[in-house]
Every structure is written in C-alpha cells, then in structure tokens.
C-alpha cells in the first residue's frame, strides 16, 4: 500500500493556500514530472513539466471533502476525474490540470486513470499505468489531520 499525506503551501499565483500531496513521502509533482520529462522533448516545452500547484485548501478541506469526491463542479473533469493539481502560473481551473479517478472501497482508496488536460500543449501528458492504492483508514486520517490541525485553524 502507498502512504499519503497532505501539506499546505502558498500559491505561486495569488495569496491563498494550496494543497501539497505527498505519496510515500514524495511530492506528487515530482512523480508526475518523471513521466512528463520524456514527453516534452518533441515540443521543447520544459517549463510545463511539473508546473503545478494543488487545489485551494479552502475548497479541498474546509468547504468540501475534495479527496473523498465531494467537491465543486469546476474540479470534476470528464468521466468523473477529480482535479489533483492545476497549472501553477494561472489559477484558472482547467487550464493545465492533472486529474484522476478516485475510487473509494471499504478498506482501500485507489487513484487511477490519471489524465492531463491542457490547453497549452499540442499533446497532453500521459501517465500509463500510474496507480496509487491507500489504506482507507490511513487516507481518511491524513485528510482529518490536515483539516483539523492546519485548515480549520486558518479558516475558523
């Protein structure tokens, strides 16, 4: 099983907090960049590799249970993919988005079918066979921890 954790970091666009996702103690942006770097050589668009920031902490944890699929419609992409990351230099939902299907099972949570929706690149990045499986209790504890210890203290 994979382990997940969340952190709050400042947006590079405006004055709000975003969600950093750590999987097995590695930033998900670095994991995605390892897939993307090989795909940009044809377009020489290296600035786009790993150029993401997380969903607003207010939306992800305070107002909704984003990572439990209870989120605002702007962060649900086609075929029920939930937005994980957005283009770091924009702040407009959907401009350069990484999303996945989040499957909630009794004992596990699975992130699968990662997609990259981009209006900037001729070809969207592909993440073949990228899947993460989390123990549901650990997953929900990670969400609870960031909500209680970080988000609620800032927004309440």
N, C-alpha and C positions, 0 to 999 in steps of 0.2 A: 504494500500500500504506500501511496505517496502521502506526505505530510504538507499541510497548507497553513499559512499564517498571513495576516494582513497587517500593514502599517499605514500610517497617514503621512503624506508628504505634501509639500506645497506645489501648487500648479505652476508650470512654467509659462502659462498664458496670462492668468489673472490671479487675483487674491482670494483663492479658495483652496480647500484641501482636496487632494485626490487619494485614491486607494492604490497602494503598492501591494502586489501579490507575490508572495514567496512560496515556492514549491520546492520542498526538500532543501530549504534554506537558500535557494537560488531565485533571483528575480525573474519572473516570467518573461520580461522583456529580453533578457539575455538568452533564455531558452528559444524564444521566437527568432531572435537575431541569428542564431546558429543555422536556422532553416533559411532565413531571408538572404543572408550574405551571398550564398551561392546563386541566388536567383536574380540578383541585381546586375551582375557583370555585363549582361547583354545591354542594359539600359544605362549603365554608369550612374545610377541614382542612389549612391551610397548614403546620402543624407536621410533616406526614408527607412533604412534598416534600424529596427528597434526604436524608432522615433515616436514613442507612445507615452501616454500617461494614463493613469487609471480613472475610473468613473468617480465623479464627485462623491466624497464621503457622506455628504448630506443625503444624497439620493440613495447611495448603496446601503447605508446602515441606519440613518436616523429616520428618514421618511418611509423607507421600504426595506424589504429583505431581498435586495437585489440578487444576491448569490443563491437565494432559495427560490428564484424565478418570480418573485413578487416585485415588479419594477415598473417604471413608467414606459409607455409605448415607444418612445424615441430610442430606447435602449434594447428593444427587441427587433432583431434583424429577421430576414426571411427564414422560413421554416423553423421558427422558434429558437433562434440562436440568441443568446444573451451577450450583450457587449461586455467585454472584459477591459479593453483598452481603446483609447482614441488617439488620433494624431496630436502630438504634444504641442504643436505650434498653432493650433486653431481654436479648439474649444467648441466647435460646432459638431453636434452628434452626427455620425455617419460619414464624415469627410475622409477618414482613413481609419477604419475600425477593425479591431480583431474581436471576433465573437466565437462562441462555441455553444454546443448543446449541453445543457446541464441536466443530467438525469439523476433524479432522486429515488433511491431504492431504500428498502427497510434498513439495511446495515451499511450501505455504501452510497457514495456520490461519485458520479463519473462525469468528467469533462471530455467531450469527444467532438469530432467533426468540426475542427477549427476552420474558420474562414477569415479571409481578409477582404474587406470591401473598401475599395479605394477609387476615388475619382481622379487621383493624381498619377497613377501608374497605368501604363498600357495593359499590363497583366497583373492581376492581383497575386499576392504571395500565396503559396501553397504550403500546407503543413501535413504531408501524408503520414498517416498512422500515428499522429500525436494524440495521445490519450493519457489522462491522469485519473487515478482511482484513489479515493479518500475514504477512510473510515468515517461513517456518518457522524458518530459522536465527536470525533476529533474535529471534523469540519464545522459542525454546529458550535462547538466550544470556541473555535477560532473566531467565528462570527460574533458570538456572545462576548468574548473577551475584548475585541476591538470596539464593539458597540458600548459596552459598559465602562471600560477603562479609558477610552480615548474620545469617541464621538459624543457620547452623552454629556461628558464634562465640558465640551466645547459648545454644544448647541442648546443645552438646557440652562 
